[in-house]
Amino acid sequence: MASGAVPKDKSVEKVIWLEDIYNYLYTQKGNEEPPRIHIPSTVMLKYQRPCAWFTSSSDGELMKKYDTKDLDPHAIKKQFW
């Protein structure tokens, strides 16, 4: 694997910078106007369990789901299938 590349197996859970980028963009809401970006629905995993779900609205506002009912594997699967 190249340095800095995102791994394809469950070792992706050890890539802290990926979660940091999403959290940084999400927490910018309270300060200046955050950049409007459109991201695909992205589910973050820790210990092979969903810990956060990031998505963007139609106008590019980043949204984060972290409630346990939103992170239920069945609810996530229903969203993608």
MOBELSUL-V733928 format. One record per backbone hydrogen bond with DSSP energy under -1.0 kcal/mol. NH is the residue of the N-H (numbers start at 1). CO is the residue of the C=O. E is the energy in kcal/mol with one decimal. If there is no record, write none. Layout:
nh:NH co:CO e:E
nh:NH co:CO e:E
//
This chain:
nh:5 co:2 e:-2.1
nh:12 co:9 e:-1.8
nh:13 co:10 e:-1.6
nh:14 co:11 e:-1.7
nh:15 co:12 e:-1.7
nh:16 co:14 e:-1.4
nh:20 co:16 e:-2.3
nh:21 co:17 e:-2.0
nh:22 co:18 e:-1.5
nh:23 co:19 e:-2.7
nh:24 co:20 e:-2.6
nh:25 co:21 e:-2.3
nh:26 co:22 e:-2.2
nh:27 co:23 e:-2.6
nh:29 co:26 e:-1.2
nh:37 co:60 e:-1.4
nh:42 co:54 e:-3.2
nh:44 co:52 e:-3.2
nh:46 co:49 e:-2.8
nh:49 co:46 e:-1.4
nh:51 co:44 e:-2.8
nh:52 co:44 e:-1.1
nh:53 co:65 e:-2.1
nh:54 co:42 e:-3.0
nh:55 co:63 e:-2.3
nh:57 co:61 e:-2.5
nh:60 co:57 e:-1.8
nh:63 co:55 e:-3.6
nh:65 co:53 e:-3.2
nh:71 co:67 e:-1.6
nh:76 co:72 e:-2.3
nh:77 co:73 e:-2.5
nh:78 co:74 e:-2.2
nh:79 co:75 e:-1.5
nh:80 co:76 e:-1.5
nh:81 co:77 e:-1.6
//
